[in-house]
């Protein structure tokens, strides 16, 4: 049976999004610039929060931007397909590509399928699909963070608000026939964040969750013998 060219292109783009998501800025930069694998320290999570704790806040920002761009770039692959923007098929394809990148981040083929939580890549995906809702969620994140200094609490609060914004405030002028997939995905994204942060919630209840503190960058080309004591469990 012959496969349609558009179907082949669709599958290749999904694979491209997954492979892009599998690239880990924290692991690559930590290894090549500092001689350190961030997965061996702190929370052992190759994400922006753990990176800034191990390699400093500047590297944390670089990794955050890298992970965000993975989501944005994956979603933007939709423009390589002959789909009409702002239709349900268009948004659905954006979500599929974004999910592929998120799965790549969580289960990276380049690192034995052991990656991060995918929060930043998810945010990049949502940003490319619905930037106005994400802008409001970012404000919510900053407000909660200013009062609590907990990254986990701020992320949960911000992403939890996303489905409510999409299904209530922005739904007032969105065509339900064109955005049904987005509305469903917004709920799934909110639930997923809660599930991936169960360990953080447990630490919060026990009073063991550590608040965010800026770390100074470490010198480059350090060996794997990391000189500073790092707690075994630092929340990501």
Wavefront OBJ file of the C-alpha trace (Angstrom):
o trace
v 0.000 0.000 0.000
v 1.411 3.347 -1.050
v 1.738 6.003 1.655
v 0.702 9.543 0.724
v 3.579 12.076 0.555
v 1.832 14.341 3.101
v 1.616 11.429 5.554
v 5.342 10.732 5.141
v 6.136 14.398 5.710
v 3.888 14.439 8.776
v 5.678 11.433 10.293
v 9.112 12.879 9.529
v 8.169 16.168 11.187
v 6.967 14.347 14.291
v 10.295 12.506 14.405
v 12.154 15.797 13.927
v 10.251 17.367 16.819
v 11.042 14.382 19.039
v 14.752 14.440 18.189
v 14.907 18.194 18.811
v 13.226 17.666 22.162
v 15.769 14.974 23.007
v 18.592 17.511 22.897
v 19.448 18.586 26.435
v 21.075 21.990 26.841
v 21.911 21.344 30.493
v 23.730 18.097 29.748
v 25.541 19.305 26.620
v 26.650 22.653 28.041
v 27.498 21.194 31.435
v 29.708 18.546 29.880
v 31.464 20.673 27.269
v 31.873 23.937 29.194
v 32.305 22.695 32.764
v 33.125 19.012 32.582
v 30.096 18.377 34.796
v 27.050 16.194 34.264
v 24.231 17.960 36.137
v 22.415 14.631 36.441
v 24.963 13.592 39.057
v 24.196 16.473 41.425
v 21.333 18.173 43.184
v 17.955 16.815 42.110
v 19.730 14.982 39.261
v 17.192 16.573 36.940
v 18.601 18.044 33.683
v 16.374 21.107 33.878
v 16.908 24.845 34.229
v 16.321 24.975 37.986
v 18.836 22.278 38.838
v 21.279 23.735 36.299
v 21.248 27.141 37.960
v 21.865 25.499 41.324
v 24.864 23.588 39.991
v 26.300 25.874 37.291
v 24.938 29.287 38.265
v 21.971 31.450 37.317
v 23.378 32.500 33.929
v 23.576 28.919 32.719
v 20.156 28.312 34.225
v 18.717 31.064 32.028
v 20.481 29.681 28.951
v 19.051 26.213 29.571
v 15.590 27.674 30.216
v 15.698 29.561 26.907
v 16.966 26.451 25.112
v 14.143 24.286 26.466
v 11.524 26.933 25.670
v 12.795 27.211 22.099
v 12.523 23.447 21.672
v 8.785 23.733 22.240
v 8.409 26.829 20.062
v 10.490 25.297 17.264
v 8.600 22.008 17.313
v 5.231 23.742 17.086
v 6.484 25.957 14.256
v 7.068 22.863 12.107
v 3.337 22.986 11.372
v 4.016 25.687 8.774
v 5.756 23.068 6.639
v 2.401 21.374 6.106
v -0.436 22.568 3.848
v -2.805 23.448 6.696
v -4.932 26.537 7.155
v -3.955 28.500 10.297
v -6.321 28.727 13.269
v -8.287 25.648 12.247
v -8.777 22.643 14.484
v -6.508 20.560 12.235
v -3.806 23.242 12.391
v -3.937 23.550 16.189
v -4.145 19.775 16.569
v -0.994 19.358 14.509
v 0.759 22.027 16.575
v -0.109 20.076 19.708
v 1.133 16.786 18.230
v 4.488 18.337 17.317
v 4.734 20.015 20.721
v 3.960 16.745 22.492
v 6.659 15.017 20.451
v 9.215 17.575 21.676
v 7.994 17.241 25.268
v 8.268 13.451 25.098
v 11.755 13.887 23.649
v 12.711 16.053 26.613
v 11.305 13.585 29.147
v 12.474 10.444 27.312
v 15.500 11.563 25.265
v 16.847 8.986 22.844
v 20.342 10.479 23.210
v 20.474 9.969 27.009
v 19.041 6.485 27.596
v 15.497 7.870 27.681
v 16.090 9.595 31.022
v 15.428 13.330 30.844
v 13.755 16.186 32.695
v 10.157 16.994 33.566
v 9.447 18.887 30.353
v 7.931 21.959 32.006
v 9.922 24.538 30.008
v 9.362 22.684 26.731
v 5.651 22.491 27.530
v 5.631 26.238 28.211
v 7.369 26.841 24.879
v 4.708 24.728 23.170
v 1.874 26.642 24.827
v 3.586 29.947 24.086
v 3.681 29.202 20.372
v 0.052 28.038 20.335
v -1.586 30.646 22.582
v 0.848 33.440 23.549
v -1.745 35.698 25.197
v -2.865 33.046 27.684
v 0.768 32.175 28.405
v 1.562 35.859 29.018
v -1.109 35.989 31.712
v 0.156 32.711 33.165
v 3.673 34.153 33.255
v 2.400 37.098 35.285
v 0.711 34.653 37.659
v 3.970 32.709 37.940
v 5.920 35.862 38.824
v 3.363 37.005 41.398
v 3.261 33.624 43.141
v 7.043 33.347 42.970
v 7.482 36.815 44.494
v 5.439 35.751 47.524
v 6.607 32.153 47.946
v 10.048 31.836 46.286
v 9.073 28.295 45.330
v 9.575 27.403 41.656
v 7.336 24.341 41.926
v 4.423 26.223 43.500
v 4.705 29.001 40.932
v 4.749 26.555 38.007
v 1.751 24.640 39.331
v -0.223 27.836 39.905
v 0.575 29.259 36.458
v -0.091 26.131 34.397
v -3.226 25.346 36.397
v -4.624 28.700 35.316
v -3.965 27.982 31.623
v -6.978 25.693 30.991
v -9.263 28.100 32.850
v -8.093 30.977 30.658
v -8.489 29.000 27.442
v -11.880 27.564 28.380
v -13.399 30.694 29.913
v -11.834 34.100 29.276
v -10.445 33.474 25.785
v -13.317 31.137 24.886
v -15.564 34.198 24.673
v -14.195 35.023 21.216
v -12.762 31.681 20.087
v -14.731 29.472 17.708
v -15.430 26.201 19.596
v -15.271 24.239 16.351
v -11.757 25.507 15.684
v -10.279 25.294 19.185
v -11.768 22.142 20.710
v -8.399 20.371 20.501
v -6.660 23.287 22.235
v -9.219 23.329 25.033
v -8.809 19.618 25.667
v -5.029 19.891 25.528
v -5.023 22.799 27.992
v -6.745 20.583 30.571
v -4.345 17.717 29.875
v -1.365 20.080 30.282
v -2.640 21.304 33.644
v -3.206 17.772 34.932
v 0.206 16.660 33.639
v 2.000 19.398 35.582
v 0.290 18.295 38.788
v 1.306 14.688 38.145
v 4.947 15.549 37.377
v 5.159 17.639 40.545
v 3.787 15.072 42.989
v 7.215 14.707 44.598
v 7.438 18.493 45.021
v 3.963 18.612 46.558
v 4.945 15.902 49.044
v 8.051 17.894 50.008
v 5.934 21.009 50.443
v 3.605 19.164 52.797
v 6.580 17.873 54.790
v 8.160 21.341 54.782
v 11.209 20.037 52.901
v 10.822 21.936 49.634
v 13.748 24.313 49.159
v 13.137 27.899 48.116
v 14.821 29.384 45.062
v 18.204 31.029 45.599
v 20.554 32.404 42.970
v 23.818 30.543 42.589
v 27.023 32.069 41.345
v 28.464 30.459 38.193
v 31.273 27.947 38.676
v 34.506 28.191 36.667
v 34.490 26.453 33.300
v 36.244 23.178 32.566
v 35.827 21.803 36.057
v 36.262 18.082 36.497
v 33.512 15.726 37.579
v 34.799 16.111 41.136
v 32.333 18.882 41.889
v 33.926 20.990 44.651
v 30.812 22.289 46.388
v 28.500 20.252 48.609
v 25.174 19.766 46.841
v 22.116 18.322 48.597
v 20.957 14.960 47.287
v 17.401 16.175 46.842
v 16.946 19.657 45.447
v 13.474 20.203 43.977
v 13.288 20.828 40.270
l 1 2 3 4 5 6 7 8 9 10 11 12 13 14 15 16 17 18 19 20 21 22 23 24 25 26 27 28 29 30 31 32 33 34 35 36 37 38 39 40 41 42 43 44 45 46 47 48 49 50 51 52 53 54 55 56 57 58 59 60 61 62 63 64 65 66 67 68 69 70 71 72 73 74 75 76 77 78 79 80 81 82 83 84 85 86 87 88 89 90 91 92 93 94 95 96 97 98 99 100 101 102 103 104 105 106 107 108 109 110 111 112 113 114 115 116 117 118 119 120 121 122 123 124 125 126 127 128 129 130 131 132 133 134 135 136 137 138 139 140 141 142 143 144 145 146 147 148 149 150 151 152 153 154 155 156 157 158 159 160 161 162 163 164 165 166 167 168 169 170 171 172 173 174 175 176 177 178 179 180 181 182 183 184 185 186 187 188 189 190 191 192 193 194 195 196 197 198 199 200 201 202 203 204 205 206 207 208 209 210 211 212 213 214 215 216 217 218 219 220 221 222 223 224 225 226 227 228 229 230 231 232 233 234 235 236
